C-alpha cells in the first residue's frame, strides 16, 4: 500500500512538473494564437488562474479583432469563477460597453449585475455594494424586460431590497436600544417612508410610539407635554392601522402612562385626554 502511494505521488509530481513546464513554454512564446488556444484549453479545464494569465498576454495584441471579443468574454468569466467578483463585474461591464452588439452583450450586462450581487455583504455590514447591485440589476431589467434572465433578476432584486429593508430596520432598532430616542424616531419615520409596503411597518409603528414615550420621559419639563401628546397621537395612529396587532397590550400600557402623566402634571390636559 505504501509503495502504491509513493508511486502515485511520484506520478502526480511528474504530471504537475510537466504541466508547469508546458505553461512556461507557452508564456514565453511569441505566437499569440498558441497562447490564445492554450488559454481556452486552460479555461475549459477549469484552470482559470492560468487562463487569465494567458489572456492577459494575448488581449493587448489582438485588440480590435474578433478573437478579442471572445477573449474578453472568457476573461471576465475566468475572474468570476475564481470568485473575484469586483474584477468580474468590471470586465463584464467593459465587455458590454465595448461590444454592445455582441451576441454576449445581454448576458454580459446581466453578469455585471450578478457579480455585484455576489459581492453584496452580509446584512450587518455596510451595504454600499448592495445599493450598487440593485441599481445595476434594475438597469438590466429596464433594458431587457423579456430576457431569459427576467425571473432570476427580479428574484435577486427582491432579495437585495429585502436586505436593505432589514438593515434599515436593524439600524432604527439599534438607536432605540442605545437610548437615542430622537434619532430612533427619525429612523422609524424614514423606514416607513422608504418601505411603505413592508411587513415590518407594524412593528416599526409600535417602536416609534415606544421611542416617543421614552423621549418624553427623559425630556426637560418644558418639552414633556408636547412630547407626551405626540406619543398619544402615535398610539392613535397605531391602533387605527393595526387593531389586531400583537403589540396592542404594550401600546395600550404606554398610552395609559402618557394619559396619567398629562392629567397629573399638566392640568390643562384633563379635558382633552381620557384613558
WOZI-V990940 format. One record per residue. N is the residue number from 1. RES is the residue in one small letter. SS is DSSP state (h for helix, s for strand, l for the rest). OMEGA is omega in radians with two decimals (999 if undefined). Layout:
n->N res->RES ss->SS omega->OMEGA
n->N res->RES ss->SS omega->OMEGA
This chain:
n->1 res->x ss->l omega->-3.13
n->2 res->x ss->h omega->3.14
n->3 res->x ss->h omega->3.12
n->4 res->x ss->h omega->3.13
n->5 res->x ss->h omega->3.13
n->6 res->x ss->h omega->3.13
n->7 res->x ss->h omega->3.14
n->8 res->x ss->h omega->3.14
n->9 res->x ss->h omega->3.13
n->10 res->x ss->h omega->3.11
n->11 res->x ss->h omega->3.13
n->12 res->x ss->h omega->3.13
n->13 res->x ss->h omega->3.12
n->14 res->x ss->h omega->3.12
n->15 res->x ss->h omega->-3.13
n->16 res->x ss->h omega->3.12
n->17 res->x ss->h omega->3.10
n->18 res->x ss->h omega->3.13
n->19 res->x ss->h omega->3.12
n->20 res->x ss->h omega->-3.14
n->21 res->x ss->h omega->3.10
n->22 res->x ss->h omega->-3.12
n->23 res->x ss->h omega->3.14
n->24 res->x ss->h omega->3.13
n->25 res->x ss->h omega->3.14
n->26 res->x ss->h omega->-3.13
n->27 res->x ss->h omega->-3.11
n->28 res->x ss->h omega->-3.08
n->29 res->x ss->l omega->3.05
n->30 res->x ss->l omega->-3.10
n->31 res->x ss->l omega->-3.08
n->32 res->x ss->h omega->3.13
n->33 res->x ss->h omega->3.11
n->34 res->x ss->h omega->3.12
n->35 res->x ss->h omega->3.13
n->36 res->x ss->h omega->3.14
n->37 res->x ss->h omega->3.12
n->38 res->x ss->h omega->3.10
n->39 res->x ss->h omega->3.13
n->40 res->x ss->h omega->3.11
n->41 res->x ss->h omega->3.11
n->42 res->x ss->h omega->3.11
n->43 res->x ss->h omega->-3.13
n->44 res->x ss->h omega->3.07
n->45 res->x ss->l omega->3.12
n->46 res->x ss->l omega->3.01
n->47 res->x ss->l omega->-2.96
n->48 res->x ss->h omega->3.13
n->49 res->x ss->h omega->3.13
n->50 res->x ss->h omega->3.11
n->51 res->x ss->h omega->-3.13
n->52 res->x ss->h omega->3.12
n->53 res->x ss->h omega->3.14
n->54 res->x ss->h omega->3.07
n->55 res->x ss->h omega->3.07
n->56 res->x ss->h omega->3.14
n->57 res->x ss->h omega->-2.99
n->58 res->x ss->h omega->-2.93
n->59 res->x ss->h omega->3.09
n->60 res->x ss->h omega->-3.10
n->61 res->x ss->h omega->-3.01
n->62 res->x ss->h omega->-3.12
n->63 res->x ss->l omega->3.11
n->64 res->x ss->l omega->-3.12
n->65 res->x ss->l omega->3.08
n->66 res->x ss->h omega->3.13
n->67 res->x ss->h omega->-3.13
n->68 res->x ss->h omega->3.12
n->69 res->x ss->h omega->3.13
n->70 res->x ss->h omega->-3.11
n->71 res->x ss->h omega->-3.11
n->72 res->x ss->h omega->3.10
n->73 res->x ss->h omega->-3.12
n->74 res->x ss->h omega->3.09
n->75 res->x ss->h omega->3.11
n->76 res->x ss->h omega->3.13
n->77 res->x ss->h omega->3.12
n->78 res->x ss->h omega->3.07
n->79 res->x ss->h omega->3.12
n->80 res->x ss->h omega->-3.11
n->81 res->x ss->h omega->3.02
n->82 res->x ss->l omega->3.14
n->83 res->x ss->l omega->3.03
n->84 res->x ss->l omega->-2.92
n->85 res->x ss->h omega->3.09
n->86 res->x ss->h omega->3.13
n->87 res->x ss->h omega->-3.14
n->88 res->x ss->h omega->3.08
n->89 res->x ss->h omega->3.14
n->90 res->x ss->h omega->-3.06
n->91 res->x ss->h omega->3.04
n->92 res->x ss->h omega->3.10
n->93 res->x ss->h omega->3.11
n->94 res->x ss->h omega->-3.13
n->95 res->x ss->h omega->-3.04
n->96 res->x ss->h omega->3.04
n->97 res->x ss->h omega->-3.14
n->98 res->x ss->h omega->-3.07
n->99 res->x ss->l omega->-3.05
n->100 res->x ss->l omega->-3.14
n->101 res->x ss->l omega->-3.12
n->102 res->x ss->l omega->3.06
n->103 res->x ss->l omega->3.12
n->104 res->x ss->l omega->-2.99
n->105 res->x ss->h omega->3.14
n->106 res->x ss->h omega->3.12
n->107 res->x ss->h omega->-3.11
n->108 res->x ss->h omega->3.13
n->109 res->x ss->h omega->3.06
n->110 res->x ss->h omega->-3.12
n->111 res->x ss->h omega->3.01
n->112 res->x ss->h omega->3.13
n->113 res->x ss->h omega->-3.11
n->114 res->x ss->h omega->3.08
n->115 res->x ss->h omega->3.08
n->116 res->x ss->h omega->3.08
n->117 res->x ss->h omega->3.14
n->118 res->x ss->h omega->3.14
n->119 res->x ss->h omega->-3.12
n->120 res->x ss->l omega->-3.03
n->121 res->x ss->l omega->3.07
n->122 res->x ss->l omega->-2.96
n->123 res->x ss->l omega->-3.05
n->124 res->x ss->l omega->-3.10
n->125 res->x ss->l omega->3.10
n->126 res->x ss->l omega->-3.01
n->127 res->x ss->l omega->3.12
n->128 res->x ss->h omega->-3.13
n->129 res->x ss->h omega->3.07
n->130 res->x ss->h omega->3.09
n->131 res->x ss->h omega->3.12
n->132 res->x ss->h omega->3.13
n->133 res->x ss->h omega->3.11
n->134 res->x ss->h omega->-3.13
n->135 res->x ss->h omega->-3.13
n->136 res->x ss->h omega->-3.12
n->137 res->x ss->h omega->3.10
n->138 res->x ss->h omega->3.09
n->139 res->x ss->h omega->3.12
n->140 res->x ss->h omega->-3.13
n->141 res->x ss->h omega->3.13
n->142 res->x ss->h omega->-3.08
n->143 res->x ss->h omega->-3.10
n->144 res->x ss->l omega->-3.04
n->145 res->x ss->l omega->-3.09
n->146 res->x ss->l omega->-3.11
n->147 res->x ss->l omega->3.11
n->148 res->x ss->l omega->-3.13
n->149 res->x ss->l omega->-3.01
n->150 res->x ss->h omega->-3.06
n->151 res->x ss->h omega->-3.12
n->152 res->x ss->h omega->-3.12
n->153 res->x ss->h omega->3.11
n->154 res->x ss->h omega->3.09
n->155 res->x ss->h omega->3.10
n->156 res->x ss->h omega->3.13
n->157 res->x ss->h omega->3.10
n->158 res->x ss->h omega->-3.14
n->159 res->x ss->h omega->-3.13
n->160 res->x ss->h omega->3.13
n->161 res->x ss->h omega->3.08
n->162 res->x ss->h omega->3.11
n->163 res->x ss->h omega->3.09
n->164 res->x ss->h omega->-3.14
n->165 res->x ss->h omega->-3.13
n->166 res->x ss->h omega->3.06
n->167 res->x ss->h omega->3.12
n->168 res->x ss->h omega->3.10
n->169 res->x ss->h omega->-3.13
n->170 res->x ss->h omega->3.13
n->171 res->x ss->h omega->-3.14
n->172 res->x ss->h omega->3.13
n->173 res->x ss->h omega->3.14
n->174 res->x ss->h omega->3.07
n->175 res->x ss->h omega->3.14
n->176 res->x ss->h omega->-3.11
n->177 res->x ss->h omega->3.11
n->178 res->x ss->l omega->-3.13
n->179 res->x ss->l omega->3.06
n->180 res->x ss->l omega->-2.90
n->181 res->x ss->h omega->3.13
n->182 res->x ss->h omega->3.06
n->183 res->x ss->h omega->3.12
n->184 res->x ss->h omega->-3.14
n->185 res->x ss->h omega->3.10
n->186 res->x ss->h omega->-3.13
n->187 res->x ss->h omega->3.10
n->188 res->x ss->h omega->3.10
n->189 res->x ss->h omega->3.14
n->190 res->x ss->h omega->3.13
n->191 res->x ss->h omega->-3.12
n->192 res->x ss->h omega->3.09
n->193 res->x ss->h omega->-3.08
n->194 res->x ss->h omega->-3.08
n->195 res->x ss->l omega->-3.05
n->196 res->x ss->l omega->-3.11
n->197 res->x ss->l omega->-3.07
n->198 res->x ss->l omega->3.05
n->199 res->x ss->l omega->-3.12
n->200 res->x ss->l omega->-3.07
n->201 res->x ss->h omega->3.08
n->202 res->x ss->h omega->3.13
n->203 res->x ss->h omega->3.10
n->204 res->x ss->h omega->-3.13
n->205 res->x ss->h omega->3.10
n->206 res->x ss->h omega->-3.09
n->207 res->x ss->h omega->3.04
n->208 res->x ss->h omega->3.06
n->209 res->x ss->h omega->-3.12
n->210 res->x ss->h omega->-3.14
n->211 res->x ss->h omega->3.13
n->212 res->x ss->h omega->3.10
n->213 res->x ss->h omega->3.14
n->214 res->x ss->h omega->3.10
n->215 res->x ss->h omega->3.12
n->216 res->x ss->h omega->-3.10
n->217 res->x ss->h omega->-3.08
n->218 res->x ss->h omega->-3.11
n->219 res->x ss->l omega->3.01
n->220 res->x ss->l omega->-3.00
n->221 res->x ss->h omega->-3.06
n->222 res->x ss->h omega->-3.13
n->223 res->x ss->h omega->-3.03
n->224 res->x ss->h omega->-3.08
n->225 res->x ss->h omega->-3.13
n->226 res->x ss->h omega->-3.06
n->227 res->x ss->h omega->3.03
n->228 res->x ss->h omega->3.08
n->229 res->x ss->h omega->3.11
n->230 res->x ss->h omega->3.10
n->231 res->x ss->h omega->3.09
n->232 res->x ss->h omega->3.12
n->233 res->x ss->h omega->3.08
n->234 res->x ss->h omega->3.10
n->235 res->x ss->h omega->-3.11
n->236 res->x ss->h omega->3.08
n->237 res->x ss->h omega->-3.12
n->238 res->x ss->h omega->-3.07
n->239 res->x ss->h omega->3.10
n->240 res->x ss->h omega->-3.05
n->241 res->x ss->h omega->-3.07
n->242 res->x ss->l omega->-3.06
n->243 res->x ss->l omega->-3.13
n->244 res->x ss->l omega->-3.06
n->245 res->x ss->l omega->3.06
n->246 res->x ss->l omega->3.12
n->247 res->x ss->l omega->-3.06
n->248 res->x ss->h omega->-3.11
n->249 res->x ss->h omega->3.13
n->250 res->x ss->h omega->-3.13
n->251 res->x ss->h omega->3.14
n->252 res->x ss->h omega->3.10
n->253 res->x ss->h omega->3.10
n->254 res->x ss->h omega->-3.14
n->255 res->x ss->h omega->3.14
n->256 res->x ss->h omega->3.08
n->257 res->x ss->h omega->3.10
n->258 res->x ss->h omega->-3.13
n->259 res->x ss->h omega->3.12
n->260 res->x ss->h omega->-3.12
n->261 res->x ss->h omega->-3.14
n->262 res->x ss->h omega->-3.10
n->263 res->x ss->h omega->-3.13
n->264 res->x ss->h omega->-2.99
n->265 res->x ss->h omega->-3.10
n->266 res->x ss->l omega->-2.98
n->267 res->x ss->h omega->-3.12
n->268 res->x ss->h omega->-3.13
n->269 res->x ss->h omega->-3.01
n->270 res->x ss->l omega->-3.06
n->271 res->x ss->l omega->-3.02
n->272 res->x ss->l omega->-3.09
n->273 res->x ss->l omega->3.13
n->274 res->x ss->l omega->3.13
n->275 res->x ss->l omega->999
